[in-house]
Amino acid sequence: MEKIRRYPELAGSHRADLDSVLDAAAVGTLATVVDGLPWVVPMLYARDGDRIVLHGSTGAGALRHVAAGAPVALAVTMLDGIVVADTLFDSTANYRSAVVRGRLAQLDGGDAVHALDLMSDSLIPGRSSEVRTHTKKELAATLAMALRIEPGCWTVKVRDAPPPEPSADSGRWAGVVPLRTSASEPVAAPWVGESTPPPESVRRLVDGRPSSPRLGYGCRV
């Protein structure tokens, strides 16, 4: 873990702290430098043990750049609640965040198939078993990559607390407004007939049987 100097009391020091944040989120911001200029893009990802897998189009030049070994950083943030304090200065947010630094490696063959299936199942558990596998054409058009999680190359910060207690009672309300992400009733595509039900994986996701680890999260204050 890298050393955090700003609010170090919020830093997580164990690898389990990092895994918890990475497994709860679904989107991260990938950053690097391309031709001397900063480059950032939001990307879906999934954690696969000691690595983070991502994917994109083989036609994206910047992705080919990072897949070739350029240094990158992946940042993940979840806003869990708005902290309403007695003053604007003390008002803040409850959140979970992580940053992982390193170099991406391109995945091929069965490893690429595994990574793509894992990314699908991390969003909708069990979905990959309901559909056909990837075709050669689809795999050729997809760039699957992995960012290895190395010791000393990551940081985690979590705030999960009420607002600070004021020095004097002002009579004003203070507390936390929790924020949550949850699955709503699925909306069928226009060409799907009314008699065709959603697949079991989608129904489990919506009904919470069990809910995806990336849905239903929120403030725990």
Backbone hydrogen bonds in HBPLUS format (Angstrom, degrees):
<---DONOR---> <-ACCEPTOR-->    atom                        ^
c    i                          cat <-CA-CA->   ^        H-A-AA   ^      H-
h    n   atom  resd res      DA  || num        DHA   H-A  angle D-A-AA Bond
n    s   type  num  typ     dist DA aas  dist angle  dist       angle   num
A0002-GLU N   A0154-TRP O   2.80 MM 152  5.67 160.9  1.83 146.3 152.9     1
A0010-LEU N   A0007-TYR O   3.07 MM   3  5.84 167.9  2.08 123.4 127.2     2
A0011-ALA N   A0008-PRO O   3.06 MM   3  5.24 162.0  2.09 109.6 115.3     3
A0158-VAL N   A0010-LEU O   2.94 MM 148  5.41 158.6  1.99 144.7 148.5     4
A0012-GLY N   A0156-VAL O   2.95 MM 144  5.18 153.5  2.03 124.2 130.0     5
A0017-ASP N   A0014-HIS O   2.92 MM   3  5.35 136.5  2.11 108.6 120.4     6
A0018-LEU N   A0015-ARG O   3.09 MM   3  5.20 117.8  2.49  98.3 112.6     7
A0019-ASP N   A0015-ARG O   3.01 MM   4  6.36 165.9  2.03 156.8 160.1     8
A0020-SER N   A0016-ALA O   3.00 MM   4  6.05 154.9  2.06 142.6 148.9     9
A0021-VAL N   A0017-ASP O   3.35 MM   4  6.61 156.3  2.41 143.3 147.9    10
A0022-LEU N   A0018-LEU O   2.96 MM   4  6.21 174.5  1.96 163.2 164.7    11
A0023-ASP N   A0019-ASP O   2.86 MM   4  5.87 157.6  1.91 149.5 155.3    12
A0024-ALA N   A0021-VAL O   3.18 MM   3  5.25 136.5  2.38  98.6 110.4    13
A0025-ALA N   A0021-VAL O   3.29 MM   4  6.49 146.1  2.41 153.2 159.9    14
A0045-TYR N   A0026-ALA O   3.32 MM  19  6.15 144.6  2.45 148.2 150.9    15
A0028-GLY N   A0043-MET O   2.90 MM  15  5.45 167.7  1.92 156.8 158.0    16
A0043-MET N   A0028-GLY O   2.73 MM  15  5.45 162.0  1.76 165.0 170.7    17
A0029-THR N   A0075-ALA O   2.79 MM  46  5.14 161.0  1.83 148.9 154.8    18
A0075-ALA N   A0029-THR O   2.96 MM  46  5.14 163.3  1.99 138.1 141.7    19
A0030-LEU N   A0041-VAL O   2.89 MM  11  5.40 161.6  1.93 155.6 149.5    20
A0041-VAL N   A0030-LEU O   2.95 MM  11  5.40 143.3  2.08 143.9 155.4    21
A0031-ALA N   A0073-ALA O   2.84 MM  42  5.24 154.9  1.90 153.6 161.8    22
A0073-ALA N   A0031-ALA O   2.98 MM  42  5.24 141.9  2.13 142.5 150.1    23
A0032-THR N   A0039-TRP O   2.88 MM   7  5.34 151.1  1.96 152.7 161.1    24
A0039-TRP N   A0032-THR O   2.89 MM   7  5.34 149.5  1.99 157.0 150.2    25
A0034-VAL N   A0037-LEU O   2.85 MM   3  5.35 156.9  1.91 162.5 158.7    26
A0037-LEU N   A0034-VAL O   3.04 MM   3  5.35 164.7  2.06 114.0 118.9    27
A0046-ALA N   A0053-VAL O   3.10 MM   7  5.46 144.8  2.22 146.8 155.1    28
A0053-VAL N   A0046-ALA O   2.83 MM   7  5.46 164.2  1.85 171.3 169.1    29
A0048-ASP N   A0051-ARG O   2.73 MM   3  5.29 174.0  1.73 160.5 162.5    30
A0051-ARG N   A0048-ASP O   3.28 MM   3  5.29 141.1  2.44 105.5 116.4    31
A0149-ILE N   A0050-ASP O   2.80 MM  99  5.34 176.0  1.80 142.4 143.9    32
A0052-ILE N   A0147-LEU O   2.77 MM  95  4.97 153.5  1.84 132.3 141.0    33
A0147-LEU N   A0052-ILE O   2.71 MM  95  4.97 157.8  1.76 144.8 152.5    34
A0054-LEU N   A0145-MET O   2.95 MM  91  5.27 157.6  2.00 138.8 144.5    35
A0145-MET N   A0054-LEU O   2.89 MM  91  5.27 169.6  1.90 150.9 151.0    36
A0056-GLY N   A0143-LEU O   2.99 MM  87  5.18 140.0  2.16 129.1 141.5    37
A0143-LEU N   A0056-GLY O   2.70 MM  87  5.18 177.3  1.70 152.9 153.9    38
A0060-ALA N   A0057-SER O   3.15 MM   3  5.56 168.8  2.16 112.7 116.1    39
A0058-THR N   A0141-ALA O   3.17 MM  83  5.45 162.6  2.20 124.8 126.3    40
A0064-ARG N   A0060-ALA O   3.12 MM   4  6.49 155.4  2.18 152.2 159.4    41
A0065-HIS N   A0061-GLY O   3.00 MM   4  6.25 142.6  2.14 140.6 151.4    42
A0066-VAL N   A0062-ALA O   3.08 MM   4  6.48 154.0  2.15 147.8 152.4    43
A0067-ALA N   A0063-LEU O   2.84 MM   4  5.99 154.7  1.91 149.2 157.4    44
A0068-ALA N   A0064-ARG O   3.08 MM   4  6.13 125.5  2.39 133.6 145.1    45
A0068-ALA N   A0065-HIS O   3.31 MM   3  5.31 141.0  2.47  93.4 104.0    46
A0069-GLY N   A0066-VAL O   3.03 MM   3  5.36 164.0  2.06 110.0 114.3    47
A0072-VAL N   A0102-GLY O   2.83 MM  30  5.59 162.3  1.86 162.8 165.4    48
A0102-GLY N   A0072-VAL O   3.08 MM  30  5.59 159.7  2.12 150.4 150.6    49
A0074-LEU N   A0100-VAL O   2.81 MM  26  5.24 162.5  1.84 152.7 158.2    50
A0100-VAL N   A0074-LEU O   2.92 MM  26  5.24 158.0  1.97 145.0 151.8    51
A0076-VAL N   A0098-ALA O   2.84 MM  22  5.21 160.9  1.88 158.6 161.8    52
A0098-ALA N   A0076-VAL O   2.89 MM  22  5.21 149.4  1.99 145.9 151.4    53
A0078-MET N   A0096-ARG O   2.83 MM  18  5.25 150.9  1.92 156.4 164.2    54
A0096-ARG N   A0078-MET O   3.00 MM  18  5.25 149.3  2.10 144.2 152.7    55
A0080-ASP N   A0094-ASN O   2.85 MM  14  5.30 144.6  1.97 135.0 143.2    56
A0179-LEU N   A0080-ASP O   2.82 MM  99  5.11 164.1  1.85 135.5 131.1    57
A0081-GLY N   A0094-ASN O   3.24 MM  13  4.91 142.8  2.39 137.2 129.8    58
A0094-ASN N   A0081-GLY O   2.83 MM  13  4.91 162.7  1.86 136.8 142.8    59
A0082-ILE N   A0177-VAL O   2.91 MM  95  5.05 155.6  1.97 140.5 142.3    60
A0177-VAL N   A0082-ILE O   2.84 MM  95  5.05 163.3  1.87 146.4 151.9    61
A0083-VAL N   A0092-THR O   2.93 MM   9  4.98 153.6  2.00 126.2 129.2    62
A0092-THR N   A0083-VAL O   3.08 MM   9  4.98 146.9  2.19 128.4 138.4    63
A0084-VAL N   A0175-GLY O   2.76 MM  91  5.25 150.4  1.85 151.8 160.2    64
A0175-GLY N   A0084-VAL O   2.87 MM  91  5.25 155.3  1.93 143.4 151.7    65
A0091-SER N   A0088-LEU O   3.25 MM   3  5.02 141.6  2.41  92.3 103.2    66
A0095-TYR N   A0159-ARG O   3.08 MM  64  5.33 128.8  2.36 125.2 139.6    67
A0159-ARG N   A0095-TYR O   2.94 MM  64  5.33 160.4  1.97 148.3 154.5    68
A0097-SER N   A0157-LYS O   2.87 MM  60  5.32 153.5  1.94 162.3 167.1    69
A0157-LYS N   A0097-SER O   2.98 MM  60  5.32 161.4  2.01 141.5 145.1    70
A0099-VAL N   A0155-THR O   3.01 MM  56  5.30 153.6  2.08 142.2 146.7    71
A0155-THR N   A0099-VAL O   2.92 MM  56  5.30 147.6  2.03 146.2 155.4    72
A0101-ARG N   A0153-CYS O   2.86 MM  52  5.32 171.9  1.86 165.2 165.5    73
A0105-ALA N   A0146-ALA O   2.92 MM  41  5.34 147.2  2.03 140.4 150.7    74
A0146-ALA N   A0105-ALA O   2.92 MM  41  5.34 144.0  2.05 141.5 153.1    75
A0107-LEU N   A0144-ALA O   2.76 MM  37  5.32 167.3  1.77 147.2 145.3    76
A0112-ALA N   A0108-ASP O   3.32 MM   4  4.87 149.4  2.42 101.6 106.3    77
A0112-ALA N   A0109-GLY O   3.12 MM   3  5.47 125.7  2.43 104.4 116.9    78
A0113-VAL N   A0109-GLY O   3.19 MM   4  6.58 157.1  2.25 148.9 155.5    79
A0114-HIS N   A0110-GLY O   2.90 MM   4  6.09 162.8  1.93 148.6 153.2    80
A0115-ALA N   A0111-ASP O   3.01 MM   4  6.19 156.6  2.06 141.8 148.0    81
A0116-LEU N   A0112-ALA O   2.98 MM   4  6.21 161.4  2.02 152.1 156.5    82
A0117-ASP N   A0113-VAL O   2.93 MM   4  6.13 162.0  1.97 154.2 159.3    83
A0118-LEU N   A0114-HIS O   2.90 MM   4  6.03 156.1  1.96 147.0 154.1    84
A0119-MET N   A0115-ALA O   3.00 MM   4  6.23 154.5  2.07 146.7 152.8    85
A0120-SER N   A0116-LEU O   3.17 MM   4  6.43 155.7  2.24 143.8 149.6    86
A0121-ASP N   A0117-ASP O   2.91 MM   4  6.16 166.2  1.93 154.6 158.4    87
A0122-SER N   A0118-LEU O   2.82 MM   4  5.91 135.2  2.02 144.1 155.8    88
A0123-LEU N   A0120-SER O   3.16 MM   3  5.49 140.0  2.33 103.4 113.8    89
A0124-ILE N   A0120-SER O   2.91 MM   4  6.14 172.1  1.92 157.5 160.1    90
A0127-ARG N   A0124-ILE O   3.06 MM   3  5.69 158.4  2.11 149.5 148.3    91
A0129-SER N   A0126-GLY O   3.36 MM   3  5.81 144.2  2.50 108.6 117.0    92
A0130-GLU N   A0127-ARG O   2.97 MM   3  5.39 161.3  2.01 116.3 122.5    93
A0139-LEU N   A0135-THR O   2.97 MM   4  6.26 161.9  2.01 153.7 158.6    94
A0140-ALA N   A0136-LYS O   2.91 MM   4  6.06 150.2  2.00 143.6 151.9    95
A0141-ALA N   A0137-LYS O   3.16 MM   4  6.36 133.9  2.38 138.4 149.5    96
A0141-ALA N   A0138-GLU O   3.17 MM   3  5.19 133.0  2.41  95.2 107.7    97
A0142-THR N   A0139-LEU O   3.25 MM   3  5.12 156.6  2.30  98.9 105.9    98
A0153-CYS N   A0150-GLU O   3.17 MM   3  5.57 148.6  2.27 139.1 136.4    99
A0216-GLY N   A0181-THR O   2.42 MM  35  5.24 157.4  1.46 161.9 170.7   100
A0192-VAL N   A0189-ALA O   3.03 MM   3  5.50 168.3  2.04 122.3 125.9   101
A0196-THR N   A0193-GLY O   3.11 MM   3  5.54 164.0  2.13 113.3 118.3   102
A0202-VAL N   A0199-PRO O   3.10 MM   3  5.47 121.4  2.46 106.0 119.3   103
A0203-ARG N   A0199-PRO O   3.06 MM   4  6.42 160.4  2.10 154.0 160.1   104
A0204-ARG N   A0200-GLU O   2.85 MM   4  6.08 160.3  1.89 155.3 160.2   105
A0205-LEU N   A0201-SER O   3.07 MM   4  6.25 153.0  2.15 139.5 146.8   106
A0206-VAL N   A0202-VAL O   2.98 MM   4  6.25 162.5  2.01 153.2 156.9   107
A0207-ASP N   A0203-ARG O   2.79 MM   4  5.85 163.0  1.82 152.2 157.8   108
A0208-GLY N   A0204-ARG O   2.81 MM   4  5.57 122.0  2.15 136.7 148.6   109
A0209-ARG N   A0204-ARG O   2.93 MM   5  4.73 161.0  1.97 133.6 139.6   110
A0215-LEU N   A0212-SER O   2.98 MM   3  5.30 164.6  2.01 118.8 119.4   111
